[in-house]
C-alpha cells in the first residue's frame, strides 16, 4: 500500500475507545466507502474522510490498520 492508493473501509477497528462516541460514529460512517491513502504513521494508514460529514475531505481524518481496509485501485 502507498499514498494515492484507494481503499475501501471494510471493518471498524475493535479497539476504538467506547467513551469516544464521535470517533466511533465517524468510523461507522466510513464503513463501505472508498478513500485515498494520504499518509502513514508506523503501521497505520491515514485517510481524509471529511466528506462523510459534509465537509471538505481534509477536514477530518482517520488512522486505520491495513487489515480493516481493502485496496480498490492503486496509484500509478
Secondary structure, DSSP 8 states (H G I E B T S, - for coil): --TT-EEEE-S--TTS-TT-HHHHHHHHHHTT-EEEEEEEETTEEEEE-GGGGTS-GGG-EEEEEGGGEEEEE---
